[in-house]
């Protein structure tokens, strides 16, 4: 079974990207043949700076490898370098009902976020995502909660294609991780995002001092902050981050101390800052080494593109034959 997942080149990675996706990818590549795609075509559906796109792609590739994605074990490539993806997107468009696309909540959210640039690419985003997955006949797709609806549409498109043209694709299944939804430091009701400002997220490149500074002003349990009760760990946004980096002994200490008001929020945040800094230290060290040889990174992407295109071309030939587009 093949695994496929993609990530947009939108700038600095934060711990939401890492714990919500990349750390899980590193583990899964040991279990499944894996394909990881830098989805630049998805990234251009909202306003962006063309002058910085290539740097963002290169830096994201460095980040992924520094986090543990191994080009010797997995295929790593850039979406726009495999034109078969857009060709399959057009084909899938012909069997995708407009009504299904209108139901997509991410289109509605992005349209509100960028009202000046509501475009067809944004509307058709889920079909391109389906093409990415089906082009490589992936059966395992790690996704965040905000992409589950898109994956279900992919499954519906798969069934429609198979019923219309004959068995071609297997329905992909999603994998959600424990940390699949990391929330904003300043508003636990919102997902962590770079667009909300640097104080709302922790970057993978942040120093220990910066991490503690951001956490020191981060919101914990609202009830505890209002001093209406001692607070409970499960209501605290930062406690969920502790679960990702702190030991069971530390978690027990924090939980009991919080419930009995025996420890202060600052002590809890300092422990979290130390543990996060320790988690990120080897990534930052590896990233520094990789950044010194950009040509090697470009070669990795070129090799990944070559491998991806071989698979994509084979799939597209099969699809066209099933549809009567070629002999």
C-alpha positions as CSV (number, residue, x, y, z in Angstrom):
1,X,0.0,0.0,0.0
2,X,1.4,3.4,-1.0
3,X,1.2,6.5,1.2
4,X,0.8,10.0,-0.2
5,X,0.7,13.4,1.4
6,X,1.4,16.9,0.5
7,X,2.4,20.2,2.1
8,X,2.2,23.8,0.8
9,X,5.4,25.9,0.5
10,X,4.1,28.9,2.5
11,X,7.2,29.8,4.5
12,X,8.5,28.9,7.9
13,X,7.2,25.6,9.4
14,X,5.7,25.7,12.9
15,X,5.1,23.0,15.5
16,X,1.6,22.6,14.2
17,X,3.0,21.4,10.8
18,X,5.6,19.2,12.6
19,X,3.4,17.5,15.2
20,X,0.3,17.5,13.0
21,X,1.9,16.0,10.0
22,X,5.6,15.7,9.5
23,X,6.6,13.8,12.6
24,X,4.0,11.2,11.7
25,X,5.2,11.0,8.1
26,X,8.7,10.2,9.4
27,X,7.3,7.2,11.2
28,X,5.0,6.1,8.4
29,X,7.8,6.1,5.8
30,X,9.2,3.1,7.7
31,X,5.9,1.2,7.2
32,X,4.7,2.2,3.8
33,X,6.2,3.1,0.4
34,X,5.8,6.8,0.7
35,X,5.4,9.8,-1.6
36,X,5.6,13.3,-0.2
37,X,4.7,16.3,-2.5
38,X,5.4,20.0,-2.1
39,X,2.1,21.2,-3.5
40,X,3.0,24.5,-5.1
41,X,-0.1,24.5,-7.4
42,X,-2.3,24.4,-4.3
43,X,-0.3,27.3,-2.8
44,X,-1.1,29.6,-5.7
45,X,-4.8,29.5,-5.1
46,X,-4.4,32.3,-2.6
47,X,-2.3,35.5,-3.0
48,X,1.4,34.9,-2.9
49,X,4.7,36.5,-3.9
50,X,6.2,34.8,-7.1
51,X,9.7,36.2,-6.2
52,X,9.9,34.1,-3.0
53,X,8.2,30.8,-4.3
54,X,11.5,29.0,-5.3
55,X,13.1,29.9,-2.0
56,X,10.1,28.6,-0.1
57,X,10.2,25.4,-2.0
58,X,13.9,24.9,-1.3
59,X,13.6,25.8,2.4
60,X,10.6,23.5,2.8
61,X,12.5,20.6,1.3
62,X,15.4,21.3,3.7
63,X,13.0,21.4,6.6
64,X,11.3,18.1,5.6
65,X,14.7,16.3,5.3
66,X,15.9,17.9,8.6
67,X,12.8,16.6,10.3
68,X,13.5,13.0,9.1
69,X,12.0,12.5,5.7
70,X,14.5,10.3,4.0
71,X,14.9,10.7,0.2
72,X,16.4,7.2,0.1
73,X,13.2,5.7,1.5
74,X,10.6,8.1,0.2
75,X,9.9,10.0,-3.0
76,X,10.0,13.8,-2.4
77,X,9.1,16.1,-5.3
78,X,7.4,19.3,-6.4
79,X,3.8,19.1,-7.6
80,X,4.1,21.5,-10.6
81,X,7.0,19.4,-12.1
82,X,4.6,16.5,-12.8
83,X,2.2,17.8,-15.4
84,X,0.2,14.6,-15.3
85,X,-1.4,15.9,-12.1
86,X,-3.2,18.8,-13.8
87,X,-4.2,16.5,-16.7
88,X,-5.8,14.0,-14.4
89,X,-7.5,16.9,-12.6
90,X,-9.2,17.9,-15.8
91,X,-10.3,14.3,-16.4
92,X,-11.7,14.0,-12.8
93,X,-13.5,17.4,-13.2
94,X,-15.7,15.8,-15.8
95,X,-17.2,13.4,-13.2
96,X,-17.2,15.6,-10.2
97,X,-20.5,17.3,-9.4
98,X,-20.4,21.1,-8.8
99,X,-22.7,20.6,-5.9
100,X,-20.1,18.5,-4.1
101,X,-17.5,21.2,-4.5
102,X,-19.9,23.8,-3.2
103,X,-20.2,21.9,0.0
104,X,-16.5,22.1,0.8
105,X,-16.0,24.1,4.0
106,X,-12.4,25.0,3.2
107,X,-13.5,26.9,0.1
108,X,-16.0,28.9,2.1
109,X,-13.3,29.7,4.8
110,X,-10.7,30.7,2.3
111,X,-13.1,32.8,0.3
112,X,-13.9,34.7,3.5
113,X,-10.2,35.0,4.3
114,X,-9.3,36.2,0.8
115,X,-12.5,37.8,-0.6
116,X,-10.6,39.8,-3.2
117,X,-9.2,36.6,-4.9
118,X,-11.9,33.9,-4.9
119,X,-10.8,32.0,-8.0
120,X,-11.6,28.8,-9.8
121,X,-8.4,27.2,-8.6
122,X,-9.6,27.6,-5.0
123,X,-12.9,26.1,-5.9
124,X,-11.3,23.2,-7.7
125,X,-8.7,22.6,-5.0
126,X,-10.2,19.3,-3.8
127,X,-10.2,17.8,-7.3
128,X,-6.5,18.6,-7.7
129,X,-6.0,17.0,-4.3
130,X,-7.9,13.9,-5.5
131,X,-5.7,13.8,-8.7
132,X,-2.5,14.0,-6.6
133,X,-3.7,11.0,-4.5
134,X,-5.1,8.8,-7.3
135,X,-2.3,9.5,-9.8
136,X,0.0,7.5,-7.5
137,X,-2.7,5.0,-6.5
138,X,-2.2,5.9,-2.9
139,X,-4.3,4.0,-0.3
140,X,-3.0,5.7,2.8
141,X,-3.3,9.5,3.2
142,X,-2.2,11.2,6.4
143,X,-4.4,14.3,6.8
144,X,-5.4,17.0,9.3
145,X,-9.0,17.3,10.4
146,X,-9.5,20.2,7.9
147,X,-8.7,17.9,5.0
148,X,-11.0,15.0,5.9
149,X,-13.9,16.4,3.9
150,X,-11.6,16.6,0.9
151,X,-10.5,13.0,1.3
152,X,-14.1,11.8,1.5
153,X,-14.7,13.6,-1.8
154,X,-11.7,11.8,-3.3
155,X,-13.3,8.5,-2.2
156,X,-16.5,9.5,-3.9
157,X,-14.7,10.5,-7.1
158,X,-12.9,7.1,-7.0
159,X,-16.2,5.2,-6.8
160,X,-17.7,7.3,-9.6
161,X,-14.7,6.7,-11.9
162,X,-14.6,3.0,-11.2
163,X,-18.3,2.6,-11.8
164,X,-18.2,4.6,-15.0
165,X,-15.0,3.4,-16.6
166,X,-14.1,0.2,-14.8
167,X,-12.0,-0.7,-11.8
168,X,-8.9,1.5,-11.8
169,X,-8.4,3.0,-8.3
170,X,-8.7,1.8,-4.7
171,X,-10.4,4.0,-2.3
172,X,-7.8,5.9,-0.1
173,X,-8.1,5.9,3.6
174,X,-7.1,8.7,6.0
175,X,-4.8,8.6,9.0
176,X,-5.2,11.2,11.7
177,X,-2.5,11.7,14.3
178,X,-2.7,12.5,18.0
179,X,-1.3,16.0,17.3
180,X,-3.3,16.5,14.1
181,X,-4.8,19.7,15.3
182,X,-2.4,22.0,17.1
183,X,-4.1,25.2,18.2
184,X,-3.1,28.9,18.3
185,X,-1.1,30.0,21.4
186,X,-3.3,33.1,21.7
187,X,-6.7,31.6,20.8
188,X,-7.2,27.9,21.5
189,X,-10.4,28.0,19.5
190,X,-8.3,28.5,16.3
191,X,-5.9,26.2,14.5
192,X,-2.2,27.3,14.7
193,X,-1.4,29.4,11.6
194,X,1.3,31.7,10.5
195,X,-1.3,34.1,9.0
196,X,-2.4,35.1,12.5
197,X,1.0,36.6,13.6
198,X,4.3,35.3,15.0
199,X,3.0,35.4,18.6
200,X,0.4,32.7,17.8
201,X,2.8,29.9,16.7
202,X,6.2,28.4,17.5
203,X,8.4,28.1,14.5
204,X,10.8,25.1,14.1
205,X,13.6,27.6,13.9
206,X,12.7,29.5,17.1
207,X,15.5,29.6,19.8
208,X,14.8,28.4,23.3
209,X,14.5,32.0,24.4
210,X,12.0,32.8,21.8
211,X,10.0,29.7,22.6
212,X,9.7,30.6,26.3
213,X,8.9,34.2,25.4
214,X,6.0,33.1,23.2
215,X,4.7,30.5,25.7
216,X,4.9,33.0,28.7
217,X,2.1,35.0,27.2
218,X,0.2,32.1,25.7
219,X,-3.4,31.4,26.8
220,X,-3.9,28.3,29.1
221,X,-7.2,27.3,30.6
222,X,-9.5,30.3,30.3
223,X,-11.3,29.3,33.5
224,X,-8.0,29.3,35.4
225,X,-7.0,32.6,34.0
226,X,-10.3,34.1,35.2
227,X,-9.5,32.5,38.6
228,X,-13.0,31.1,38.8
229,X,-11.6,27.6,39.5
230,X,-8.3,25.8,39.8
231,X,-8.5,24.6,36.2
232,X,-8.3,21.2,34.7
233,X,-5.4,20.0,32.4
234,X,-7.7,18.7,29.6
235,X,-9.1,22.2,29.1
236,X,-5.6,23.7,28.8
237,X,-4.2,24.2,25.3
238,X,-0.6,24.0,26.5
239,X,-1.3,20.7,28.3
240,X,-2.0,19.2,25.0
241,X,1.4,20.3,23.8
242,X,2.9,18.8,26.9
243,X,1.4,15.5,25.9
244,X,3.5,15.7,22.7
245,X,6.9,16.4,24.3
246,X,6.8,15.7,28.1
247,X,7.4,12.5,29.9
248,X,4.6,10.6,31.7
249,X,6.2,11.6,35.0
250,X,6.1,15.3,34.0
251,X,2.5,15.0,32.8
252,X,1.5,13.5,36.1
253,X,3.3,16.3,38.0
254,X,1.6,19.0,35.9
255,X,-1.9,17.4,36.0
256,X,-1.9,17.1,39.8
257,X,-0.2,20.4,40.4
258,X,-2.7,22.2,38.1
259,X,-5.8,20.6,39.7
260,X,-4.6,21.3,43.2
261,X,-3.2,24.8,42.3
262,X,0.2,23.7,43.6
263,X,2.1,24.9,40.6
264,X,1.9,28.2,38.6
265,X,1.3,28.6,34.9
266,X,4.8,30.1,34.5
267,X,6.4,26.9,35.9
268,X,4.3,24.8,33.6
269,X,5.2,27.0,30.6
270,X,9.0,26.9,31.4
271,X,8.9,23.1,31.5
272,X,7.1,23.0,28.2
273,X,9.5,25.5,26.6
274,X,12.5,23.4,27.7
275,X,11.0,20.2,26.3
276,X,10.0,21.8,23.0
277,X,13.5,23.3,22.6
278,X,15.0,19.8,23.2
279,X,12.7,18.3,20.6
280,X,13.6,20.9,18.0
281,X,17.4,21.1,18.7
282,X,18.4,18.2,16.4
283,X,16.1,19.4,13.6
284,X,17.7,22.9,13.8
285,X,21.2,21.4,13.7
286,X,20.5,19.2,10.7
287,X,18.8,22.0,8.9
288,X,21.9,24.2,9.3
289,X,24.0,21.5,7.7
290,X,21.6,20.9,4.8
291,X,21.3,24.6,4.0
292,X,25.0,24.7,3.2
293,X,24.5,22.6,0.1
294,X,21.4,23.8,-1.8
295,X,22.5,22.0,-5.0
296,X,22.3,18.7,-3.3
297,X,18.7,19.6,-2.2
298,X,17.8,20.5,-5.8
299,X,19.2,17.2,-7.0
300,X,17.0,15.3,-4.5
301,X,13.9,17.1,-5.9
302,X,15.0,16.3,-9.4
303,X,15.4,12.6,-8.6
304,X,12.1,12.6,-6.8
305,X,10.4,14.2,-9.8
306,X,11.8,11.6,-12.2
307,X,10.5,8.8,-9.9
308,X,7.1,10.4,-9.5
309,X,6.6,11.0,-13.2
310,X,7.2,7.4,-14.1
311,X,4.4,6.4,-11.8
312,X,2.1,9.2,-13.0
313,X,2.6,8.5,-16.7
314,X,1.8,4.8,-16.2
315,X,-1.4,5.7,-14.3
316,X,-2.5,8.3,-16.9
317,X,-2.0,5.9,-19.8
318,X,-4.3,3.4,-18.0
319,X,-6.9,6.1,-17.3
320,X,-7.0,7.3,-20.9
321,X,-7.4,3.7,-22.2
322,X,-10.3,3.1,-19.8
323,X,-12.0,6.3,-21.0
324,X,-11.5,5.5,-24.7
325,X,-9.1,8.5,-25.1
326,X,-6.3,6.2,-26.5
327,X,-6.1,2.8,-28.1
